[in-house]
């Protein structure tokens, strides 16, 4: 897949759509498309094009599968050029998952902080 610039206006719209439903404490975007923007080598295992990590204590009241389904349905894969792998966690869940899941860890440490990079 050829690297293209991230559709930042659509990322902002996605973030607003999510925030219309839940107050976010943190939001990160990682994945192959973000790595491309950071000039990662082309000869690598790509993995998902986009990985969104959304953190909100409001998720505590929502079953995990429902959070992921709703947050994923708000993503416009046509506008972004690919689907997203969504991770929705409370702050306590996020603390555990960011240490144990490489995709979450990479999105946080090598991806975009959507709440501060916009």
C-alpha positions, -999 to +999 in steps of 0.1 A: +000+000+000+013+034-009+018+059+020-004+089+019-008+118+043-032+113+071-066+130+066-063+152+097-097+170+091-114+136+092-095+126+123-108+158+140-143+150+129-140+114+142-127+127+175-157+150+178-181+122+169-166+101+197-166+130+222-203+136+214-209+102+231-181+100+258-158+125+275-123+113+265-094+114+289-070+103+262-070+094+225-042+080+205-038+069+169-012+044+157-009+018+130+009+015+097-005+047+082+008+067+112+042+049+110+043+058+073+039+094+082+068+091+106+089+077+077+090+041+088+108+017+064+086+003+037+100-032+041+082-042+073+051-060+085+024-034+083-003-047+106-035-026+108-035+007+090-050+025+119-052+016+156-073+040+178-069+039+215-097+057+234-096+062+271-126+073+292-139+065+326-174+069+310-167+035+294-171+019+328-208+020+323-207+005+288-200-032+280-166-036+262-180-049+230-206-021+228-179+005+233-157-009+205-187-014+182-200+022+186-165+038+184-157+017+154-189+026+136-181+063+140-149+058+119-152+067+083-130+041+065-138+056+031-125+091+042-095+076+060-087+050+033-088+020+056-107+006+086-096+011+122-088-013+150-105+004+180-095-001+216-118+015+242-106+014+278-113+030+312-082+046+328-076+015+349-079-009+319-057+014+299-029+012+325-029-026+322-034-028+284-007-002+275+018-024+293+006-057+280-006-051+244+020-041+218-006-024+195-018-002+224+018+005+236+029+014+201-001+037+195+007+056+227+045+058+224+049+061+186+015+073+174-004+106+176-019+120+207-052+131+192-061+153+221-029+173+220-016+169+184-047+186+168 
